Structures are given as structure tokens and as C-alpha cells.
Amino acid sequence: MLSKICDTCGAEVLFAPAELGQVRNCERCGELLRLTDPSATTRTPPPVVSKKPKPGQVSTAVGSLVALGVFFACCGICSGIPTMDQPNADPATVQFSAWDGSHAGVVESVKSQMHDPRSFEHVETIYWDMNTRIKVQMTFRGKNGFGGTVTQVATAWISKDTGRVDHLICD
């Protein structure tokens, strides 16, 4: 490949040897360039280096990930997640899933009213602590009666002490 530096913007424009004498636009600024000098800079592409993992590297990486997962599971690294039996646990936060933030009681109540409960997909849950109750707003997806997937919002009021759903409204 041959190259020419654009006088306007300084970008390198590549020419094939067969394009000697032809005009080409600079890709950066659009300036017309003509490669007329056969002694223009010859550019050789860098060699392609294929780096294949050595036989033991893949299994070592997978083994390390598995060991790390076992470490987190067994050593209680996630013990910072509050539970109801902890003395200072906030009743509002322990009722929500640490995995996706959903409230099991609201999910169960919504699924019981859905056309196809198996199509339920949790999107987002937000909540407000209202002294003795918790107001929960959950966005979810599911199939309607025509088989189309729709996104809906359910609002629920939950007993802060028991976690029981007192009132549910699906929009």
C-alpha cells in the first residue's frame, strides 16, 4: 500500500499501487488528494499475530472462576445482606430480593392476576417507606390475552412488619 499525508488535516490516506495518479478524498476532511509520486511512502500492514491460549490456560481461568464463586458462597462474603432475624435489620429493606430487588409477595400477587403467569419478567421495583406500610411500585413484562408482550406497572401497599400485600393495583 502507498500512503499520502493530507496537507489540510494531516490524516494518512492509503492508495493501492494501481491507483497511482488517481484522485481520492481524505476520509477525515474531504480534501481531494492525488498520488503522483511513485516514491511515496510505502506502508506495509503490521503482521497479524494470532495468540492462541496454551493448553492449560483456559482450564486454569475456568478453575479460578469456579474457586472464586465457591469462596464467595462458603465464606459469607455476601453476609452484609440483612435478614429479619438480625437485631438491627430494617424491615423495609429485608423484604426485597438481593438478586433483582423484587418483592416476593407483590410478584406472587401479580402473577395470580396475569393471563399467562409463566411469561412474567421483573423489570424494576422501587419502594417508599411510609411508617407502618411500604408502598411498592413494580414494573414488569408479560403476555397479554393476544400473546403480545406488554410492560405494566403494579403498585402495592405492604405491611412493614409481616410483608403481607394489603392492597394491589395493576395499571
C-alpha angles and dihedrals in degrees: 000000000000123000139198128195114233111239092211103051105006095240120147113243117198124219129187113231089249090060094065107139095015126117124244133176120241106248092219105045105009095239113156112246130188122196104215102148112084088198090064118136111293112217120200116196115245115260115265110240115200110203111196119185117253115248095262099042099078095047090046091054093048091046091051092052092049092048091050091051092050090048092054092046098046102036096052098240087154091055089113089081106103122234130193093252093061111100097232098035115140107234090213097058101038092063093067128082115257087210103058105352095248125141112235094214093052092046091051092048093048093047090052089060098043126106091225110019091183090065092060114130121178114225107171142338127201127176143190124212106230100181103259096013137043121223109214127192114192125185114204143163130227144146119277126213091280094053095253120132113243133182116228140174125227122195119200138177113216132192106249093213102044103024090229117149106243099179134007131191122183116198 
